[in-house]
Amino acid sequence: MRIIPAIDIIDGKCVRLTKGVFETKKIYNENPLEVAKKFEAAGIEYLHLVDLDGAKAKEIINYKVLEQIASKTSLKIDFGGGLKSNEDLHIAFNSGAKQVTGGSIAVNDEKTFEGWISKYGGTKIILGADCKDEKIAISGWLEKSNLDVTPFIKTYQKKGIQYVICTDISKDGMLEGPSFELYRKIISECTTSQDQAIKLIASGGVSSVQDINKLEDLGCEAVIIGKALYEGKISLRDLETQM
């Protein structure tokens, strides 16, 4: 299973939120590149980079941070937050993203998002399926839709999506364990055959190596780890043993 550390950006700084609430912002480092280089030095290959300013503003904001990390490390970056137009997508890829995540746009502008899938393929476009009470949340988690998470994923699976990042918002930043039952349900309902299985990327609540192992046993393709790393619940050395 792939291990993917997260860097969330507000005002160009590396931060974490709790349950997506912007008022809970905690700054961990004012230099995201420094953090990214530490990940790279530990043997990490992947990075989940989120433009929280962009998610709130509904347009890409912190692409310079993406550009800096992409040009000065070898990390394979998936980038999300505020991608609402073809121009935003071009900026993200031109700034060095290997994959981009679309969440709100997949709800609010299906035609554009389907165009991205058609043009770039299901390996470069990731579906962001973040939810609360199994209802899809959008706009930096500030709004909850009436869409159920599993049917939402299945709809885009039929349109070519392969990778899905799913965060249970109630677990995010709580360090109390991931939403195992939710992931079990998604994997079960979105797998018709091995060739058509969703590559599910779990995110939110990871607090220990045991959580990582359990997610792997469930069949998750990858796990995103944020606050547990920054708070020292999981060390980079711990991750080295998982890779």
C-alpha positions, 0 to 999 in steps of 0.5 A, spaced: 500 500 500 502 506 498 504 511 503 502 518 502 504 524 507 499 530 506 501 538 506 495 542 507 497 550 505 494 556 507 497 563 506 503 559 503 504 555 510 504 548 512 498 547 516 493 542 519 485 543 520 480 539 525 474 536 521 476 541 516 474 547 520 478 553 518 478 556 525 482 550 528 488 552 523 495 550 526 501 552 523 506 546 523 512 549 518 512 556 514 516 553 509 512 547 505 518 545 501 522 544 507 517 539 510 517 535 503 524 535 503 524 531 509 519 526 506 523 525 500 529 524 505 525 518 508 524 515 502 517 517 501 515 517 493 508 521 494 505 527 496 498 529 497 498 537 497 492 541 498 490 548 497 486 550 502 486 557 500 484 555 493 478 550 496 475 556 500 476 561 494 474 556 489 480 557 484 487 555 485 491 560 489 497 556 492 500 553 485 507 557 486 508 552 492 506 546 488 511 549 483 517 549 488 516 542 491 515 539 484 521 542 481 526 541 487 524 534 489 522 528 486 516 527 489 510 525 485 504 530 487 497 529 487 494 536 488 487 538 490 483 544 492 480 550 488 480 546 481 474 549 478 476 550 471 480 548 465 485 553 466 486 551 474 487 544 471 492 547 466 496 551 472 496 545 476 499 540 471 504 545 468 506 547 475 508 539 476 502 535 479 502 528 477 495 527 478 489 532 480 483 531 485 477 534 483 471 534 488 467 540 488 467 540 481 465 533 480 458 535 484 457 542 481 460 541 474 459 534 471 460 536 464 467 539 465 469 534 470 467 528 465 471 532 460 478 532 464 477 524 465 476 523 457 482 528 456 487 526 461 484 519 463 482 515 470 489 515 472 491 522 472 484 525 475 482 523 482 475 523 484 475 527 491 469 523 495 469 527 502 463 526 506 460 527 512 454 522 515 456 519 508 454 525 504 458 528 499 461 535 502 464 540 497 467 547 497 473 545 502 468 541 506 464 548 508 458 545 504 454 538 505 450 536 499 445 531 498 449 525 494 450 519 498 458 517 497 458 510 495 453 511 489 457 518 487 463 514 487 460 508 482 457 513 478 464 516 476 467 509 476 462 508 470 465 514 467 472 512 467 475 514 474 480 509 477 483 513 483 478 515 489 480 519 495 475 519 501 475 522 507 470 521 513 470 529 515 468 527 522 475 523 523 479 528 520 484 531 524 481 527 530 487 522 531 482 517 533 482 512 527 479 512 520 472 510 518 474 503 517 467 501 516 465 506 510 472 504 506 469 496 507 463 498 504 465 502 498 470 497 496 465 492 497 460 495 493 465 498 488 468 492 486 465 488 480 471 484 478 479 485 480 480 489 473 474 494 475 476 495 482 476 502 485 483 504 487 481 507 494 485 512 498 483 512 505 484 519 508 482 522 515 483 519 522 490 515 521 493 515 528 498 509 528 501 504 524 496 499 526 491 503 522 495 503 516 496 495 516 488 495 517 487 499 511 491 495 507 488 489 510 481 492 507 484 493 500 485 500 500 490 502 495 493 508 499 493 512 505 494 519 506 497 521 513 497 528 516 496 530 523 499 523 526 506 525 522 506 532 525 504 531 532 509 525 532 504 519 533 507 516 527 514 517 525 518 517 518 522 511 521 515 508 522 513 509 515 520 507 512 518 500 515 511 500 511 514 501 504 
